[in-house]
């Protein structure tokens, strides 16, 4: 038998060759981007020196982490405290920390410097704690270098001019080569650990509660059965 001119006559595919797959894939791994976040509330005049606060332990709708009412979606998107959802495996590729006042007023300079200079972020697993970095290296909006100050006078004699963070993406803490792997159903928390030099919240000047929101940025993987 002759083939069409210019074409080649190929032998039938062998078993196991790419042209004749013998196995049908049973699972498809779905990968997507996802953020998980949690916040800690510090009422005005809270003394934070030598204290440690646990984030990602209180789910949405429950009271905790310094809040007097149930946490809503801006405070956390966790449906179960301290645990990655059962259908996900999660790779943490970057972390951001955002301080803001609960009454939406600009932050007093003393509070921002207090957080950046005297607070350290840590991973807290069941039996292991791992230091990540000082908050000055885990910023959001450019940290103190991306901040803008008003031109008002010194406030309260202690806090200085009020400061607002910009909305840039500066100073994320990025795991460039090796993401932190959180398997499905893994138990974890993040700690805000304050040092001896930390001063009271709001510097005694504006009667504002400060919220510190920590965001985990990364990707989830979940297997979908096909047969």
C-alpha contacts under 8 A as a table, 3 or more apart, distances in Angstrom:
res1	aa1	res2	aa2	distance
3	X	7	X	6.47
3	X	8	X	6.95
3	X	9	X	6.34
4	X	7	X	5.57
4	X	8	X	7.99
13	X	17	X	6.57
13	X	19	X	6.14
13	X	20	X	6.45
14	X	17	X	5.56
14	X	19	X	7.99
14	X	20	X	7.25
15	X	20	X	6.39
15	X	21	X	7.64
15	X	22	X	7.30
16	X	20	X	6.29
16	X	21	X	5.88
16	X	22	X	6.04
17	X	20	X	5.53
17	X	21	X	6.44
18	X	21	X	5.75
21	X	24	X	7.44
25	X	28	X	7.42
25	X	226	X	7.48
26	X	225	X	5.93
26	X	226	X	5.17
26	X	227	X	5.40
27	X	223	X	6.02
27	X	224	X	5.43
27	X	225	X	4.52
27	X	226	X	5.58
27	X	227	X	7.64
28	X	223	X	5.52
28	X	224	X	5.12
28	X	225	X	6.49
28	X	226	X	7.13
29	X	221	X	6.41
29	X	222	X	5.57
29	X	223	X	4.38
29	X	224	X	6.22
30	X	220	X	7.99
30	X	221	X	5.56
30	X	222	X	5.27
30	X	223	X	6.11
30	X	224	X	7.11
31	X	219	X	6.71
31	X	220	X	5.64
31	X	221	X	4.64
31	X	222	X	6.74
32	X	219	X	5.38
32	X	220	X	5.51
32	X	221	X	6.85
33	X	217	X	7.87
33	X	218	X	5.88
33	X	219	X	4.20
33	X	220	X	6.23
34	X	217	X	6.49
34	X	218	X	5.80
34	X	219	X	5.32
34	X	220	X	6.40
35	X	215	X	6.69
35	X	216	X	5.51
35	X	217	X	4.74
35	X	218	X	6.30
35	X	219	X	7.78
36	X	76	X	7.39
36	X	77	X	6.25
36	X	78	X	6.94
36	X	215	X	5.82
36	X	216	X	5.18
36	X	217	X	6.87
37	X	56	X	7.32
37	X	75	X	7.22
37	X	76	X	5.18
37	X	77	X	6.19
37	X	78	X	7.43
37	X	213	X	6.88
37	X	214	X	5.56
37	X	215	X	4.23
37	X	216	X	6.01
38	X	55	X	5.91
38	X	56	X	5.27
38	X	75	X	5.56
38	X	76	X	4.40
38	X	77	X	7.25
38	X	78	X	7.72
38	X	213	X	5.67
38	X	214	X	5.56
38	X	215	X	6.69
39	X	55	X	6.44
39	X	56	X	7.72
39	X	65	X	7.21
39	X	75	X	5.12
39	X	76	X	6.53
39	X	211	X	6.47
39	X	212	X	5.42
39	X	213	X	4.03
39	X	214	X	6.11
40	X	53	X	7.54
40	X	54	X	7.98
40	X	55	X	6.59
40	X	65	X	5.05
40	X	66	X	5.95
40	X	67	X	7.49
40	X	211	X	5.59
40	X	212	X	5.28
40	X	213	X	6.45
41	X	65	X	6.29
41	X	66	X	4.64
41	X	67	X	5.69
41	X	209	X	6.89
41	X	210	X	5.98
41	X	211	X	4.46
41	X	212	X	6.58
42	X	46	X	6.13
42	X	66	X	6.15
42	X	201	X	6.93
42	X	209	X	5.44
42	X	210	X	5.11
42	X	211	X	6.06
43	X	46	X	5.70
43	X	66	X	7.64
43	X	201	X	7.31
43	X	208	X	6.96
43	X	209	X	4.20
43	X	210	X	6.47
44	X	200	X	7.97
44	X	201	X	5.66
44	X	202	X	6.03
44	X	204	X	7.44
44	X	207	X	5.29
44	X	208	X	5.25
44	X	209	X	4.77
44	X	210	X	7.30
45	X	200	X	5.22
45	X	201	X	4.93
45	X	202	X	6.34
45	X	203	X	7.12
45	X	204	X	5.92
45	X	207	X	7.56
46	X	200	X	5.31
46	X	201	X	5.27
47	X	199	X	6.67
47	X	200	X	4.50
47	X	201	X	6.67
48	X	51	X	5.47
48	X	194	X	6.31
48	X	198	X	6.37
48	X	199	X	6.78
48	X	200	X	6.14
48	X	201	X	7.45
49	X	194	X	5.51
49	X	195	X	5.47
49	X	196	X	5.03
49	X	197	X	6.46
49	X	198	X	4.78
49	X	199	X	6.46
49	X	200	X	7.68
50	X	193	X	7.34
50	X	194	X	5.25
50	X	195	X	4.97
50	X	196	X	5.31
50	X	198	X	7.78
51	X	193	X	6.14
51	X	194	X	5.44
51	X	195	X	7.43
52	X	191	X	6.42
52	X	192	X	5.55
52	X	193	X	4.43
52	X	194	X	6.20
53	X	65	X	7.52
53	X	191	X	5.53
53	X	192	X	5.17
53	X	193	X	6.62
54	X	57	X	6.69
54	X	65	X	7.21
54	X	189	X	6.31
54	X	190	X	5.83
54	X	191	X	4.73
54	X	192	X	6.61
55	X	58	X	7.41
55	X	65	X	6.92
55	X	189	X	5.72
55	X	190	X	5.20
55	X	191	X	6.12
55	X	192	X	7.72
55	X	214	X	7.92
56	X	59	X	7.37
56	X	76	X	7.80
56	X	78	X	7.48
56	X	81	X	5.92
56	X	82	X	5.20
56	X	188	X	7.60
56	X	189	X	5.30
56	X	190	X	6.62
57	X	65	X	7.93
57	X	81	X	4.34
57	X	82	X	4.50
57	X	189	X	6.40
58	X	62	X	6.41
58	X	63	X	7.09
58	X	64	X	5.83
58	X	65	X	6.83
58	X	71	X	7.82
58	X	78	X	7.87
58	X	80	X	7.52
58	X	81	X	4.76
58	X	82	X	7.26
59	X	62	X	5.95
59	X	71	X	7.14
59	X	76	X	6.79
59	X	77	X	7.32
59	X	78	X	5.09
59	X	79	X	5.23
59	X	80	X	5.15
59	X	81	X	4.53
59	X	82	X	8.00
60	X	70	X	6.87
60	X	71	X	4.92
60	X	72	X	5.54
60	X	73	X	6.67
60	X	75	X	7.73
60	X	76	X	5.88
60	X	77	X	6.24
60	X	78	X	5.99
60	X	79	X	5.86
60	X	80	X	7.79
61	X	70	X	4.52
61	X	71	X	5.00
61	X	72	X	6.08
62	X	69	X	7.45
62	X	70	X	4.37
62	X	71	X	5.78
63	X	67	X	6.17
63	X	68	X	6.23
63	X	69	X	5.37
63	X	70	X	4.33
63	X	71	X	6.21
64	X	67	X	5.44
64	X	68	X	7.14
64	X	69	X	7.87
64	X	70	X	7.39
64	X	71	X	7.61
67	X	70	X	7.14
67	X	71	X	7.24
71	X	74	X	7.95
71	X	75	X	5.71
71	X	76	X	6.67
72	X	75	X	5.49
72	X	76	X	6.41
72	X	77	X	7.84
73	X	76	X	5.16
73	X	77	X	5.42
74	X	77	X	7.53
75	X	213	X	7.07
78	X	81	X	6.23
80	X	83	X	6.06
80	X	84	X	7.81
80	X	85	X	7.43
82	X	187	X	5.44
82	X	188	X	5.27
82	X	189	X	5.80
83	X	185	X	5.63
83	X	186	X	5.57
83	X	187	X	4.70
83	X	188	X	6.27
84	X	88	X	6.80
84	X	89	X	7.50
84	X	90	X	7.47
84	X	182	X	7.19
84	X	183	X	7.38
84	X	184	X	5.79
84	X	185	X	5.07
84	X	186	X	5.74
84	X	187	X	7.00
85	X	88	X	5.63
85	X	184	X	6.33
85	X	185	X	5.88
86	X	184	X	5.09
86	X	185	X	4.99
87	X	184	X	6.41
87	X	222	X	6.01
88	X	183	X	7.35
88	X	184	X	5.16
88	X	185	X	7.92
88	X	220	X	5.84
88	X	221	X	5.68
88	X	222	X	5.19
89	X	181	X	7.64
89	X	182	X	6.09
89	X	183	X	4.61
89	X	184	X	4.62
89	X	220	X	5.56
89	X	221	X	5.15
89	X	222	X	6.44
90	X	181	X	6.07
90	X	182	X	5.07
90	X	183	X	6.20
90	X	184	X	7.28
90	X	218	X	7.10
90	X	219	X	5.85
90	X	220	X	4.46
90	X	221	X	6.38
91	X	179	X	5.70
91	X	180	X	5.66
91	X	181	X	4.69
91	X	182	X	6.10
91	X	218	X	5.49
91	X	219	X	5.45
91	X	220	X	6.37
92	X	95	X	7.64
92	X	175	X	7.65
92	X	179	X	5.32
92	X	180	X	4.99
92	X	181	X	6.38
92	X	182	X	7.50
92	X	216	X	6.23
92	X	217	X	5.84
92	X	218	X	4.57
92	X	219	X	6.94
93	X	174	X	5.90
93	X	175	X	5.11
93	X	176	X	7.14
93	X	178	X	7.91
93	X	179	X	4.92
93	X	180	X	6.84
93	X	216	X	7.71
93	X	217	X	5.87
93	X	218	X	4.77
93	X	219	X	7.69
94	X	172	X	6.31
94	X	173	X	5.31
94	X	174	X	4.19
94	X	175	X	5.82
94	X	216	X	6.19
94	X	217	X	5.05
94	X	218	X	6.52
95	X	138	X	6.65
95	X	172	X	5.82
95	X	173	X	5.08
95	X	174	X	6.58
95	X	214	X	7.15
95	X	215	X	5.67
95	X	216	X	4.83
95	X	217	X	5.93
96	X	138	X	5.66
96	X	139	X	5.67
96	X	140	X	5.41
96	X	171	X	7.78
96	X	172	X	5.22
96	X	173	X	6.49
96	X	214	X	5.80
96	X	215	X	5.16
96	X	216	X	6.76
96	X	217	X	7.85
97	X	135	X	7.37
97	X	138	X	6.02
97	X	139	X	5.21
97	X	140	X	5.50
97	X	212	X	6.85
97	X	213	X	5.73
97	X	214	X	4.58
97	X	215	X	6.36
98	X	139	X	6.85
98	X	140	X	5.54
98	X	141	X	7.82
98	X	212	X	5.73
98	X	213	X	5.12
98	X	214	X	6.45
99	X	112	X	7.60
99	X	210	X	6.83
99	X	211	X	5.63
99	X	212	X	4.40
99	X	213	X	6.25
100	X	104	X	7.05
100	X	106	X	7.51
100	X	107	X	6.50
100	X	210	X	5.70
100	X	211	X	5.33
100	X	212	X	6.57
101	X	104	X	5.18
101	X	105	X	5.90
101	X	106	X	6.96
101	X	107	X	6.40
101	X	208	X	6.21
101	X	209	X	5.60
101	X	210	X	4.41
101	X	211	X	5.82
102	X	105	X	7.71
102	X	208	X	6.97
102	X	209	X	5.56
102	X	210	X	5.98
102	X	211	X	6.24
103	X	208	X	6.65
103	X	209	X	7.30
105	X	208	X	7.81
106	X	162	X	5.80
106	X	163	X	5.69
106	X	164	X	5.24
107	X	111	X	6.81
107	X	112	X	6.89
107	X	162	X	5.47
107	X	163	X	5.09
107	X	164	X	6.03
108	X	111	X	5.57
108	X	112	X	6.81
108	X	159	X	5.56
108	X	160	X	6.76
108	X	161	X	6.49
108	X	162	X	4.34
108	X	163	X	5.75
108	X	202	X	6.47
108	X	203	X	7.75
108	X	206	X	7.81
109	X	112	X	5.27
109	X	113	X	6.24
109	X	159	X	5.68
109	X	160	X	5.88
109	X	161	X	6.24
109	X	162	X	5.55
109	X	163	X	5.53
110	X	113	X	5.20
110	X	114	X	5.87
110	X	158	X	7.33
110	X	159	X	4.88
110	X	160	X	6.94
110	X	202	X	7.08
110	X	203	X	6.21
111	X	114	X	4.90
111	X	115	X	6.21
111	X	159	X	7.62
111	X	201	X	6.21
111	X	202	X	5.60
111	X	203	X	6.66
112	X	115	X	5.27
112	X	116	X	6.21
112	X	144	X	7.37
113	X	116	X	5.14
113	X	117	X	5.76
113	X	144	X	7.70
114	X	117	X	5.42
114	X	118	X	5.62
114	X	119	X	7.46
114	X	198	X	5.85
114	X	199	X	6.65
115	X	118	X	5.67
115	X	119	X	5.33
115	X	135	X	6.75
115	X	136	X	7.88
115	X	198	X	7.83
116	X	119	X	6.18
116	X	134	X	7.00
116	X	135	X	4.97
116	X	136	X	4.46
116	X	144	X	7.94
117	X	134	X	7.38
117	X	135	X	7.27
117	X	136	X	6.61
118	X	134	X	7.75
118	X	194	X	5.66
118	X	195	X	5.22
118	X	196	X	7.65
118	X	197	X	6.32
118	X	198	X	5.42
119	X	134	X	6.07
119	X	135	X	5.90
119	X	192	X	6.38
119	X	193	X	5.45
119	X	194	X	4.46
119	X	195	X	6.26
119	X	198	X	7.75
120	X	131	X	7.62
120	X	132	X	7.54
120	X	133	X	5.88
120	X	134	X	4.16
120	X	135	X	5.47
120	X	191	X	7.95
120	X	192	X	5.90
120	X	193	X	5.17
120	X	194	X	6.55
121	X	131	X	6.42
121	X	132	X	5.58
121	X	133	X	5.77
121	X	134	X	6.10
121	X	135	X	6.34
121	X	190	X	6.92
121	X	191	X	5.64
121	X	192	X	5.09
121	X	193	X	6.37
122	X	129	X	6.66
122	X	130	X	5.54
122	X	131	X	4.33
122	X	132	X	5.08
122	X	133	X	7.31
122	X	190	X	5.59
122	X	191	X	5.01
122	X	192	X	6.79
122	X	193	X	7.53
123	X	129	X	5.51
123	X	130	X	5.03
123	X	131	X	6.30
123	X	132	X	6.81
123	X	188	X	7.44
123	X	189	X	6.25
123	X	190	X	4.73
123	X	191	X	6.36
124	X	127	X	7.83
124	X	128	X	6.12
124	X	129	X	4.55
124	X	130	X	6.64
124	X	188	X	5.80
124	X	189	X	4.97
124	X	190	X	5.48
124	X	191	X	6.63
125	X	128	X	5.10
125	X	129	X	6.08
125	X	187	X	6.50
125	X	188	X	4.71
125	X	189	X	6.44
126	X	187	X	6.77
126	X	188	X	6.84
133	X	136	X	7.98
133	X	137	X	6.36
133	X	138	X	6.95
134	X	137	X	5.78
134	X	138	X	6.89
135	X	138	X	4.82
135	X	139	X	6.24
136	X	139	X	5.90
136	X	143	X	6.77
136	X	144	X	7.89
137	X	171	X	6.25
137	X	172	X	7.40
137	X	173	X	6.56
138	X	171	X	5.94
138	X	172	X	5.38
138	X	173	X	4.89
139	X	142	X	6.32
139	X	143	X	4.77
139	X	170	X	7.04
139	X	171	X	4.91
139	X	172	X	5.69
139	X	173	X	7.41
140	X	143	X	5.60
140	X	167	X	7.84
140	X	168	X	7.35
140	X	169	X	6.16
140	X	170	X	5.90
140	X	171	X	5.93
140	X	172	X	6.17
141	X	146	X	6.15
141	X	147	X	7.74
141	X	165	X	5.84
141	X	166	X	5.09
141	X	167	X	4.79
141	X	168	X	4.38
141	X	169	X	5.25
141	X	170	X	5.31
141	X	171	X	7.33
142	X	145	X	5.78
142	X	146	X	4.12
142	X	147	X	7.04
142	X	165	X	7.43
142	X	166	X	7.03
142	X	167	X	7.90
142	X	168	X	6.14
142	X	169	X	6.40
142	X	170	X	3.95
142	X	171	X	5.49
143	X	146	X	5.41
143	X	147	X	6.62
143	X	165	X	7.13
143	X	170	X	7.02
143	X	171	X	6.54
144	X	147	X	5.11
144	X	165	X	7.47
146	X	165	X	6.25
146	X	166	X	6.00
146	X	168	X	7.78
146	X	170	X	7.65
147	X	163	X	6.39
147	X	164	X	5.59
147	X	165	X	4.42
147	X	166	X	5.90
148	X	163	X	5.64
148	X	164	X	5.39
148	X	165	X	6.41
148	X	166	X	7.30
149	X	161	X	6.27
149	X	162	X	5.86
149	X	163	X	4.44
149	X	164	X	6.39
150	X	161	X	6.17
150	X	162	X	6.11
150	X	163	X	6.63
151	X	161	X	7.06
152	X	161	X	6.00
152	X	162	X	7.89
153	X	160	X	7.24
153	X	161	X	6.18
154	X	157	X	5.95
154	X	158	X	7.43
154	X	159	X	6.86
154	X	160	X	4.28
154	X	161	X	5.28
155	X	158	X	6.57
155	X	159	X	5.57
155	X	160	X	5.13
155	X	161	X	6.09
155	X	162	X	7.80
155	X	205	X	6.70
156	X	159	X	6.19
156	X	160	X	7.48
156	X	204	X	7.52
156	X	205	X	5.08
156	X	206	X	7.92
157	X	160	X	6.87
158	X	203	X	6.33
158	X	204	X	7.80
158	X	205	X	7.23
159	X	162	X	7.56
159	X	202	X	7.42
159	X	203	X	5.71
159	X	204	X	7.97
159	X	205	X	6.41
169	X	172	X	6.93
175	X	178	X	5.79
175	X	179	X	5.27
175	X	180	X	7.52
176	X	179	X	7.15
182	X	186	X	6.04
183	X	186	X	5.36
194	X	198	X	6.41
195	X	198	X	5.70
199	X	203	X	6.97
200	X	203	X	5.73
200	X	204	X	7.18
201	X	204	X	7.06
201	X	209	X	7.54
201	X	210	X	7.08
202	X	205	X	5.76
202	X	206	X	6.25
202	X	207	X	6.74
202	X	208	X	6.38
202	X	209	X	7.42
202	X	210	X	7.46
203	X	206	X	7.86
204	X	207	X	6.90
